[in-house]
Amino acid sequence: MFAQALQNNLMPPLVVKERKKAYYKYLEFTQAESNCDLLSLFIAESVIAASDICRKG
């Protein structure tokens, strides 16, 4: 996912240690239910978090 984001000139998502369990939970749900809404929201939040960290330096 990181490489794909960079190849498309996008900020890669940042999944911090405290949120890894949630990431795997949403990924599992997406695979089981064929519904990527929750995972999409999680990734969007992770991209915003990465962007905030980059801005703060």
C-alpha positions in Angstrom: 0.0 0.0 0.0 2.9 2.4 0.8 4.6 1.9 -2.5 1.3 2.2 -4.4 0.6 5.5 -2.8 4.1 6.9 -3.6 3.8 5.7 -7.2 0.6 7.7 -7.5 2.0 10.8 -5.8 -0.2 10.3 -2.8 0.6 10.5 0.9 1.0 6.9 2.2 -1.2 5.9 5.1 0.5 5.7 8.5 -0.8 2.8 10.7 0.6 3.5 14.1 1.2 0.7 16.5 -1.8 1.6 18.6 -4.1 1.2 15.6 -2.7 -2.0 14.0 -5.4 -4.2 15.7 -8.1 -1.9 14.2 -6.4 -2.1 10.8 -6.4 -5.9 10.8 -10.0 -5.9 12.1 -11.2 -3.7 9.3 -9.2 -5.7 6.7 -10.7 -9.0 7.9 -14.2 -7.5 7.8 -13.6 -6.2 4.3 -12.5 -9.6 3.1 -15.3 -11.5 4.8 -18.2 -9.1 3.9 -16.9 -7.7 0.6 -17.6 -4.2 2.0 -14.6 -1.8 2.1 -16.4 1.2 3.7 -14.8 0.8 7.2 -11.4 0.0 5.8 -11.6 3.0 3.4 -12.4 5.3 6.3 -9.6 3.9 8.4 -7.1 4.4 5.5 -8.3 7.9 5.0 -7.8 8.7 8.7 -4.3 7.1 8.5 -3.4 9.3 5.5 -4.6 12.4 7.3 -2.5 11.4 10.4 0.6 10.9 8.2 0.0 14.3 6.6 -0.3 16.0 10.0 2.9 14.4 11.2 4.8 15.6 8.1 3.5 19.1 8.5 4.6 19.3 12.2 8.0 17.9 11.3 
